[in-house]
């Protein structure tokens, strides 16, 4: 009976010792072994099954995955005296498990505190325009500021990103007014440029039509047809200036011949010459629809324009 109890006790102690000496290290972990409280050189273990010496060895597991650490929003004043609130996010990983286990008590908390101070420092060294439009350079500068000290802790900063830049409401309204003024300025420039191009094109067309009067008359007829096609529209046709000049020259020639005849006197049985009649100028009113009316002819001296 005593022998049986002794064997049972031995088996139980052996099972306990085996259970405390066998550890499983996952693929993304590494184990740092402390033997009698001291890190033995080359004692980083894993992944897989790790056997430890009972009582003498103790193993600390270190996660080798990339750690995502959000940085709380920090208030600061930029170099151009604008109060902003900036937050960021950091991606880092463990490069040396022994240093992480020995040199830093809580490396995640330490990196977070260092990131906050570095973020406030980068805010004070930057202008508002840099924070809004040149974030890539600021991210690189912030990454360098954090990565330099954490290398001594066995860590490496993979990436730092500024997430958001919050501005005061007064600054937002000011920037909104500035953006609106800039959009209005661009719209006016585009409108003025379009008017200049249109005026240039019209000037070239006018010169072309002045060289060819027939094209001007055709253009006039096209305009008449387009306007007359609309319902209940009234069209006033201008009297051609060339015809007025022709009538004026004809009237002048008739007047000169009449004066010559008056000096010689009228022949017997011949009626005296009629007085110069003024050249009549008329405007034609065309109304599209069922009826077309021609207004009364208005008398107008020769050479006069309406």
ABEGO torsion letter per residue (X at the ends): XAAAAAAAAAAAAAAAAAAAABBBBBAABBBBBBBGGBBBBGABBOBEBBBBBBGABBBBBBBABBBBBBBBBBBBBBAAGBBBBBBBBBBBBBABAAAAAAABABAAAAAAAAAAAAAAAAAAABBAAAAAABAAAAAAAAAAAAAAAAAAAGBBBABBBBABBBBBAAAAAAAAAAAAAAAAAAAAAAAAAAAAAAAAAAAAAAAAAAABAAAAAAAAAAAAAAAAABBGBBBBBBBBAAAAAAAAAAAAAAAAAAAAAAAAEBBBGBBBBBBBBBBBBBBBBBBBEABBBBBBBBBBBBGBBX
